[in-house]
Amino acid sequence: MNQRALIAAAAASLLSTMLVATPAVAQEKEKCYGIAKAGQNDCANLAGSHSCAGQSKVSDDAGEWKYVAKGTCATMKGMTADQAKMKAKKS
């Protein structure tokens, strides 16, 4: 086998591996409020008291969120942003 054929075979093998390992369609995500455990939130909270991931102090705080697969938040007993804002107003 000459060098060109060897390189072509290696490139084809690499490309086929990448195609198999990559999902066909990226899964859509949504923010789910009220399910993040302490220190495991994904970003800023509704109150604006912090702006980074991993800074939540209390588990299941209605103002903290995590990304979840779209359509699964309600089954996890989570809330949308609007629901979380309404809950915060009542508190």
N, C-alpha and C positions, 0 to 999 in steps of 0.2 A: 504494500500500500504506500503510495507516495505521500508526501507531506501535505499537499493540498487536500487530498481525500481525507486524511486523518483530521485536519482542522475542520473540514466541512462536517464530518461525522460528529466531532465533539460539539460543534455549534448546534447542530440539529438535536443532539441529545440534551444539551442545556436548555434550548428553547422548549422542547417537549416537556421537560421537568418543570419549567416555570409555568407553563400553561396548565398542567395538572394541579400544581400547588396553589394557583391563584383561583379564588372563587369566580364563577362566571359573572355574577352580579353582586356588587357590594351591597351588604345588608344595610337598609335604611335604619337610622337611629332617631330617637326622640328623647327629650329631657323628661325625666320622671322625678317629681318632687316628693319628699317625705320618706324615701327609702334608703338614703345614704347612711351608712354607719359612721360613727365618729372617726374623723381622719380619712374617710374614703370618698368624699364628695368629688365631683369632676371639675367644678370651677366656682365662680363667684356666687354668693347667696343672694336671695331676694332683698334682704335688709341692707346689703352693701357694707356689712361689717368686715368682710374680707373679699379678696378678688382672685384667690388662687385655689387650685385643687389641693385636697388633703388638709384643709384648715378647719373643717367642721369640728365642733367641740362636743356635740350631742348626737347620738344616733336617732335616726328617723325624724329629724327636725323638718318641719314643713317647708322651710325656706331653703333647704339644701337639696341638691339634685345630683343624679347620675344619668349618663346616657344608657339607654336600654334599647333593645330591638323594637322597632316600631310596632305598636299594637299590643305590647306586653305589659305596659305600665299599670293598667287597671287590674290585671290579674295578680300583680305584685302588691296590690293595695296602695299604689302610688297616686299622685295627682298631676294634673296639667298645671302649667304656670298660672292660668286664671283661677283654678281651684285653690292653689296654694296662696295666691294673693287674697282671695276671699277669706280663707281661713285665718290669715294673718290680720286682716281687718277686724275680725270678730274677737280676736284675742286681746 
